[in-house]
Amino acid sequence: MSEVVIYTTRWCPFCIRAKALLDQKGVRYQEIPVDGDPATRQDMAERAGRTSVPQIWIGEQYIGGCDQLYGLERSGALDPLLS
């Protein structure tokens, strides 16, 4: 199974939704909180080119945010990426 990395903040509703989908699928993921951690948020921004959360990677592939994750799920493309 591909490693999933998700940058989050504690109260972000999109982060909660993205994690809920991954949890529903039984996917283990590495959650990297950026709350109150400017250095980690900067690392995320450099890696993703964006400062909003969540930012999600599956393996080496950058997915984007919650909307992109759910879009992959709707199109049937998420499960192949996760396997």
N, CA, C and O atoms as a GROMACS GRO file, in nm:
protein
  332
    1MET      N    1   0.084  -0.119   0.000
    1MET     CA    2   0.000   0.000   0.000
    1MET      C    3   0.088   0.124   0.000
    1MET      O    4   0.189   0.129   0.070
    2SER      N    5   0.050   0.223  -0.077
    2SER     CA    6   0.127   0.347  -0.086
    2SER      C    7   0.116   0.426   0.044
    2SER      O    8   0.012   0.427   0.109
    3GLU      N    9   0.226   0.492   0.080
    3GLU     CA   10   0.225   0.576   0.198
    3GLU      C   11   0.144   0.702   0.170
    3GLU      O   12   0.160   0.765   0.065
    4VAL      N   13   0.057   0.738   0.263
    4VAL     CA   14  -0.024   0.857   0.250
    4VAL      C   15   0.024   0.957   0.356
    4VAL      O   16   0.036   0.924   0.473
    5VAL      N   17   0.049   1.079   0.311
    5VAL     CA   18   0.090   1.188   0.400
    5VAL      C   19  -0.011   1.299   0.385
    5VAL      O   20  -0.046   1.339   0.274
    6ILE      N   21  -0.059   1.351   0.499
    6ILE     CA   22  -0.157   1.459   0.496
    6ILE      C   23  -0.117   1.565   0.599
    6ILE      O   24  -0.103   1.538   0.718
    7TYR      N   25  -0.099   1.686   0.549
    7TYR     CA   26  -0.071   1.801   0.636
    7TYR      C   27  -0.206   1.858   0.678
    7TYR      O   28  -0.294   1.877   0.594
    8THR      N   29  -0.221   1.886   0.807
    8THR     CA   30  -0.350   1.929   0.860
    8THR      C   31  -0.336   2.039   0.964
    8THR      O   32  -0.227   2.069   1.012
    9THR      N   33  -0.451   2.096   0.998
    9THR     CA   34  -0.464   2.174   1.121
    9THR      C   35  -0.579   2.111   1.199
    9THR      O   36  -0.664   2.042   1.143
   10ARG      N   37  -0.579   2.136   1.327
   10ARG     CA   38  -0.672   2.068   1.417
   10ARG      C   39  -0.819   2.093   1.385
   10ARG      O   40  -0.899   1.999   1.389
   11TRP      N   41  -0.857   2.215   1.355
   11TRP     CA   42  -0.999   2.248   1.342
   11TRP      C   43  -1.045   2.264   1.197
   11TRP      O   44  -1.159   2.304   1.174
   12CYS      N   45  -0.962   2.234   1.102
   12CYS     CA   46  -0.997   2.250   0.960
   12CYS      C   47  -1.103   2.148   0.919
   12CYS      O   48  -1.078   2.027   0.926
   13PRO      N   49  -1.223   2.194   0.876
   13PRO     CA   50  -1.327   2.099   0.837
   13PRO      C   51  -1.289   2.016   0.715
   13PRO      O   52  -1.332   1.901   0.702
   14PHE      N   53  -1.209   2.072   0.624
   14PHE     CA   54  -1.165   1.996   0.507
   14PHE      C   55  -1.066   1.888   0.546
   14PHE      O   56  -1.065   1.780   0.486
   15CYS      N   57  -0.982   1.916   0.644
   15CYS     CA   58  -0.888   1.816   0.695
   15CYS      C   59  -0.966   1.700   0.759
   15CYS      O   60  -0.936   1.582   0.737
   16ILE      N   61  -1.065   1.735   0.837
   16ILE     CA   62  -1.147   1.634   0.905
   16ILE      C   63  -1.218   1.546   0.802
   16ILE      O   64  -1.224   1.424   0.817
   17ARG      N   65  -1.271   1.609   0.696
   17ARG     CA   66  -1.340   1.534   0.590
   17ARG      C   67  -1.245   1.442   0.515
   17ARG      O   68  -1.278   1.326   0.488
   18ALA      N   69  -1.125   1.492   0.481
   18ALA     CA   70  -1.027   1.410   0.409
   18ALA      C   71  -0.985   1.290   0.494
   18ALA      O   72  -0.977   1.178   0.444
   19LYS      N   73  -0.958   1.315   0.623
   19LYS     CA   74  -0.919   1.204   0.711
   19LYS      C   75  -1.033   1.105   0.728
   19LYS      O   76  -1.009   0.985   0.739
   20ALA      N   77  -1.157   1.154   0.730
   20ALA     CA   78  -1.272   1.064   0.743
   20ALA      C   79  -1.281   0.968   0.625
   20ALA      O   80  -1.309   0.850   0.643
   21LEU      N   81  -1.256   1.018   0.505
   21LEU     CA   82  -1.258   0.931   0.387
   21LEU      C   83  -1.148   0.827   0.397
   21LEU      O   84  -1.172   0.709   0.370
   22LEU      N   85  -1.029   0.869   0.434
   22LEU     CA   86  -0.919   0.774   0.447
   22LEU      C   87  -0.948   0.672   0.556
   22LEU      O   88  -0.921   0.553   0.540
   23ASP      N   89  -1.003   0.718   0.669
   23ASP     CA   90  -1.039   0.627   0.778
   23ASP      C   91  -1.144   0.527   0.732
   23ASP      O   92  -1.136   0.408   0.764
   24GLN      N   93  -1.244   0.576   0.659
   24GLN     CA   94  -1.352   0.490   0.609
   24GLN      C   95  -1.295   0.378   0.520
   24GLN      O   96  -1.346   0.266   0.519
   25LYS      N   97  -1.190   0.411   0.447
   25LYS     CA   98  -1.127   0.313   0.358
   25LYS      C   99  -1.025   0.226   0.431
   25LYS      O  100  -0.966   0.135   0.371
   26GLY      N  101  -1.002   0.253   0.559
   26GLY     CA  102  -0.906   0.175   0.635
   26GLY      C  103  -0.762   0.207   0.600
   26GLY      O  104  -0.672   0.124   0.619
   27VAL      N  105  -0.739   0.328   0.548
   27VAL     CA  106  -0.605   0.368   0.505
   27VAL      C  107  -0.529   0.427   0.623
   27VAL      O  108  -0.579   0.516   0.692
   28ARG      N  109  -0.410   0.377   0.646
   28ARG     CA  110  -0.323   0.437   0.746
   28ARG      C  111  -0.249   0.552   0.679
   28ARG      O  112  -0.207   0.542   0.564
   29TYR      N  113  -0.233   0.661   0.752
   29TYR     CA  114  -0.168   0.778   0.695
   29TYR      C  115  -0.083   0.846   0.800
   29TYR      O  116  -0.105   0.832   0.921
   30GLN      N  117   0.015   0.920   0.750
   30GLN     CA  118   0.098   1.001   0.837
   30GLN      C  119   0.038   1.141   0.838
   30GLN      O  120   0.036   1.209   0.736
   31GLU      N  121  -0.010   1.182   0.954
   31GLU     CA  122  -0.066   1.316   0.968
   31GLU      C  123   0.041   1.409   1.023
   31GLU      O  124   0.102   1.382   1.126
   32ILE      N  125   0.062   1.520   0.952
   32ILE     CA  126   0.160   1.619   0.995
   32ILE      C  127   0.086   1.748   1.027
   32ILE      O  128   0.047   1.823   0.937
   33PRO      N  129   0.065   1.775   1.157
   33PRO     CA  130  -0.006   1.897   1.195
   33PRO      C  131   0.082   2.020   1.177
   33PRO      O  132   0.201   2.018   1.209
   34VAL      N  133   0.022   2.126   1.127
   34VAL     CA  134   0.098   2.251   1.108
   34VAL      C  135   0.047   2.363   1.198
   34VAL      O  136   0.092   2.477   1.186
   35ASP      N  137  -0.047   2.331   1.289
   35ASP     CA  138  -0.098   2.431   1.383
   35ASP      C  139   0.018   2.490   1.463
   35ASP      O  140   0.095   2.416   1.524
   36GLY      N  141   0.031   2.619   1.462
   36GLY     CA  142   0.131   2.685   1.545
   36GLY      C  143   0.274   2.642   1.517
   36GLY      O  144   0.361   2.656   1.603
   37ASP      N  145   0.299   2.590   1.398
   37ASP     CA  146   0.433   2.543   1.362
   37ASP      C  147   0.472   2.604   1.228
   37ASP      O  148   0.460   2.539   1.124
   38PRO      N  149   0.518   2.730   1.231
   38PRO     CA  150   0.548   2.799   1.104
   38PRO      C  151   0.651   2.727   1.018
   38PRO      O  152   0.642   2.732   0.896
   39ALA      N  153   0.748   2.662   1.079
   39ALA     CA  154   0.852   2.594   1.001
   39ALA      C  155   0.793   2.477   0.923
   39ALA      O  156   0.825   2.458   0.805
   40THR      N  157   0.708   2.398   0.987
   40THR     CA  158   0.646   2.284   0.919
   40THR      C  159   0.550   2.333   0.812
   40THR      O  160   0.542   2.275   0.704
   41ARG      N  161   0.475   2.440   0.843
   41ARG     CA  162   0.384   2.495   0.741
   41ARG      C  163   0.464   2.545   0.621
   41ARG      O  164   0.422   2.528   0.507
   42GLN      N  165   0.578   2.606   0.645
   42GLN     CA  166   0.664   2.653   0.536
   42GLN      C  167   0.714   2.535   0.452
   42GLN      O  168   0.717   2.542   0.330
   43ASP      N  169   0.755   2.427   0.520
   43ASP     CA  170   0.798   2.306   0.448
   43ASP      C  171   0.686   2.254   0.358
   43ASP      O  172   0.709   2.219   0.242
   44MET      N  173   0.563   2.250   0.414
   44MET     CA  174   0.448   2.205   0.337
   44MET      C  175   0.426   2.296   0.217
   44MET      O  176   0.402   2.247   0.106
   45ALA      N  177   0.432   2.427   0.238
   45ALA     CA  178   0.408   2.524   0.130
   45ALA      C  179   0.512   2.509   0.020
   45ALA      O  180   0.478   2.519  -0.098
   46GLU      N  181   0.636   2.486   0.057
   46GLU     CA  182   0.740   2.467  -0.044
   46GLU      C  183   0.718   2.338  -0.121
   46GLU      O  184   0.739   2.333  -0.242
   47ARG      N  185   0.675   2.234  -0.052
   47ARG     CA  186   0.654   2.105  -0.116
   47ARG      C  187   0.530   2.107  -0.206
   47ARG      O  188   0.532   2.052  -0.316
   48ALA      N  189   0.422   2.171  -0.157
   48ALA     CA  190   0.295   2.168  -0.230
   48ALA      C  191   0.274   2.288  -0.322
   48ALA      O  192   0.198   2.280  -0.418
   49GLY      N  193   0.343   2.398  -0.293
   49GLY     CA  194   0.317   2.520  -0.367
   49GLY      C  195   0.190   2.589  -0.321
   49GLY      O  196   0.140   2.679  -0.388
   50ARG      N  197   0.138   2.546  -0.207
   50ARG     CA  198   0.015   2.602  -0.150
   50ARG      C  199   0.030   2.612   0.001
   50ARG      O  200   0.107   2.539   0.062
   51THR      N  201  -0.046   2.706   0.060
   51THR     CA  202  -0.038   2.723   0.205
   51THR      C  203  -0.163   2.673   0.277
   51THR      O  204  -0.165   2.666   0.400
   52SER      N  205  -0.268   2.637   0.203
   52SER     CA  206  -0.391   2.589   0.265
   52SER      C  207  -0.377   2.442   0.305
   52SER      O  208  -0.291   2.370   0.255
   53VAL      N  209  -0.463   2.400   0.397
   53VAL     CA  210  -0.466   2.260   0.438
   53VAL      C  211  -0.605   2.203   0.409
   53VAL      O  212  -0.702   2.278   0.407
   54PRO      N  213  -0.616   2.073   0.388
   54PRO     CA  214  -0.508   1.976   0.391
   54PRO      C  215  -0.428   1.977   0.261
   54PRO      O  216  -0.476   2.022   0.158
   55GLN      N  217  -0.307   1.925   0.269
   55GLN     CA  218  -0.227   1.895   0.152
   55GLN      C  219  -0.193   1.746   0.161
   55GLN      O  220  -0.145   1.699   0.264
   56ILE      N  221  -0.218   1.674   0.053
   56ILE     CA  222  -0.215   1.527   0.058
   56ILE      C  223  -0.125   1.472  -0.050
   56ILE      O  224  -0.126   1.517  -0.165
   57TRP      N  225  -0.045   1.371  -0.011
   57TRP     CA  226   0.037   1.294  -0.104
   57TRP      C  227   0.004   1.147  -0.087
   57TRP      O  228  -0.017   1.099   0.025
   58ILE      N  229  -0.001   1.076  -0.198
   58ILE     CA  230  -0.010   0.930  -0.195
   58ILE      C  231   0.115   0.880  -0.265
   58ILE      O  232   0.133   0.899  -0.385
   59GLY      N  233   0.201   0.817  -0.187
   59GLY     CA  234   0.333   0.783  -0.240
   59GLY      C  235   0.404   0.912  -0.276
   59GLY      O  236   0.408   1.005  -0.197
   60GLU      N  237   0.460   0.916  -0.394
   60GLU     CA  238   0.528   1.038  -0.441
   60GLU      C  239   0.435   1.132  -0.516
   60GLU      O  240   0.475   1.241  -0.555
   61GLN      N  241   0.310   1.089  -0.536
   61GLN     CA  242   0.216   1.169  -0.615
   61GLN      C  243   0.143   1.270  -0.528
   61GLN      O  244   0.079   1.235  -0.429
   62TYR      N  245   0.154   1.396  -0.567
   62TYR     CA  246   0.083   1.504  -0.499
   62TYR      C  247  -0.062   1.500  -0.542
   62TYR      O  248  -0.091   1.504  -0.662
   63ILE      N  249  -0.153   1.494  -0.446
   63ILE     CA  250  -0.296   1.486  -0.475
   63ILE      C  251  -0.360   1.625  -0.472
   63ILE      O  252  -0.441   1.658  -0.558
   64GLY      N  253  -0.323   1.705  -0.374
   64GLY     CA  254  -0.386   1.836  -0.354
   64GLY      C  255  -0.459   1.836  -0.222
   64GLY      O  256  -0.408   1.789  -0.121
   65GLY      N  257  -0.582   1.889  -0.223
   65GLY     CA  258  -0.659   1.903  -0.101
   65GLY      C  259  -0.775   1.806  -0.094
   65GLY      O  260  -0.780   1.706  -0.166
   66CYS      N  261  -0.869   1.839  -0.007
   66CYS     CA  262  -0.986   1.754   0.017
   66CYS      C  263  -1.070   1.735  -0.109
   66CYS      O  264  -1.111   1.623  -0.140
   67ASP      N  265  -1.096   1.843  -0.181
   67ASP     CA  266  -1.179   1.832  -0.302
   67ASP      C  267  -1.117   1.739  -0.404
   67ASP      O  268  -1.187   1.661  -0.469
   68GLN      N  269  -0.985   1.746  -0.420
   68GLN     CA  270  -0.917   1.659  -0.516
   68GLN      C  271  -0.924   1.513  -0.469
   68GLN      O  272  -0.941   1.422  -0.551
   69LEU      N  273  -0.909   1.490  -0.338
   69LEU     CA  274  -0.917   1.354  -0.284
   69LEU      C  275  -1.055   1.294  -0.311
   69LEU      O  276  -1.067   1.181  -0.357
   70TYR      N  277  -1.160   1.372  -0.283
   70TYR     CA  278  -1.296   1.323  -0.308
   70TYR      C  279  -1.323   1.308  -0.457
   70TYR      O  280  -1.399   1.220  -0.497
   71GLY      N  281  -1.264   1.393  -0.540
   71GLY     CA  282  -1.278   1.379  -0.684
   71GLY      C  283  -1.219   1.248  -0.733
   71GLY      O  284  -1.277   1.181  -0.819
   72LEU      N  285  -1.104   1.211  -0.678
   72LEU     CA  286  -1.043   1.082  -0.713
   72LEU      C  287  -1.134   0.967  -0.670
   72LEU      O  288  -1.148   0.868  -0.742
   73GLU      N  289  -1.194   0.981  -0.553
   73GLU     CA  290  -1.285   0.877  -0.504
   73GLU      C  291  -1.405   0.864  -0.597
   73GLU      O  292  -1.443   0.753  -0.634
   74ARG      N  293  -1.466   0.976  -0.634
   74ARG     CA  294  -1.584   0.972  -0.723
   74ARG      C  295  -1.551   0.911  -0.859
   74ARG      O  296  -1.634   0.842  -0.918
   75SER      N  297  -1.432   0.937  -0.909
   75SER     CA  298  -1.395   0.888  -1.042
   75SER      C  299  -1.345   0.743  -1.040
   75SER      O  300  -1.320   0.684  -1.145
   76GLY      N  301  -1.330   0.686  -0.920
   76GLY     CA  302  -1.281   0.549  -0.910
   76GLY      C  303  -1.129   0.540  -0.916
   76GLY      O  304  -1.075   0.430  -0.923
   77ALA      N  305  -1.059   0.653  -0.915
   77ALA     CA  306  -0.914   0.652  -0.929
   77ALA      C  307  -0.839   0.646  -0.796
   77ALA      O  308  -0.718   0.626  -0.794
   78LEU      N  309  -0.911   0.662  -0.685
   78LEU     CA  310  -0.842   0.664  -0.556
   78LEU      C  311  -0.791   0.527  -0.514
   78LEU      O  312  -0.676   0.514  -0.474
   79ASP      N  313  -0.875   0.425  -0.522
   79ASP     CA  314  -0.833   0.292  -0.477
   79ASP      C  315  -0.710   0.240  -0.548
   79ASP      O  316  -0.621   0.186  -0.483
   80PRO      N  317  -0.700   0.256  -0.683
   80PRO     CA  318  -0.576   0.212  -0.748
   80PRO      C  319  -0.452   0.287  -0.698
   80PRO      O  320  -0.344   0.228  -0.689
   81LEU      N  321  -0.466   0.414  -0.666
   81LEU     CA  322  -0.352   0.490  -0.613
   81LEU      C  323  -0.310   0.439  -0.476
   81LEU      O  324  -0.192   0.436  -0.443
   82LEU      N  325  -0.408   0.398  -0.398
   82LEU     CA  326  -0.380   0.353  -0.262
   82LEU      C  327  -0.320   0.214  -0.257
   82LEU      O  328  -0.250   0.180  -0.162
   83SER      N  329  -0.346   0.132  -0.360
   83SER     CA  330  -0.299  -0.007  -0.355
   83SER      C  331  -0.155  -0.023  -0.395
   83SER      O  332  -0.102  -0.134  -0.395
   0.00000   0.00000   0.00000
